[in-house]
Amino acid sequence: MNHLLLYGYFLYFPEDKSAYIPAIVEMIFLVLLCLAVFFAVKRLSKRQEMKTKELEERILMEREKEKEKHTELK
C-alpha cells in the first residue's frame, strides 16, 4: 500500500496544458537527433562496407596472381 502512495506522487497532470510545451519541444528535438545519428551511422556503415569490398577484391586479385605464378612455375 505504501508503494502506491509513493509512486502516486510522480503522476502529475497540470491543469495548465502549456506546461507540456517544453516536453513536446524536447521530445521533437530528441527524435530528430536520433534520426540524424541513425542516418549518420548508416552512411558510415555503407562507406566501411565499400572499403571492405575493395580490400577483398584486391586480396582476391593478389591470390589469383600468386596462383598463376605457381602454375607457371610447375
Secondary structure, 3 states (H helix, E strand, C coil): CHHHHHHHCCCCCCCCHHHHHHHHHHHHHHHHHHHHHHHHHHHHHHHHHHHHHHHHHHHHHHHHHHHHHHHHHC
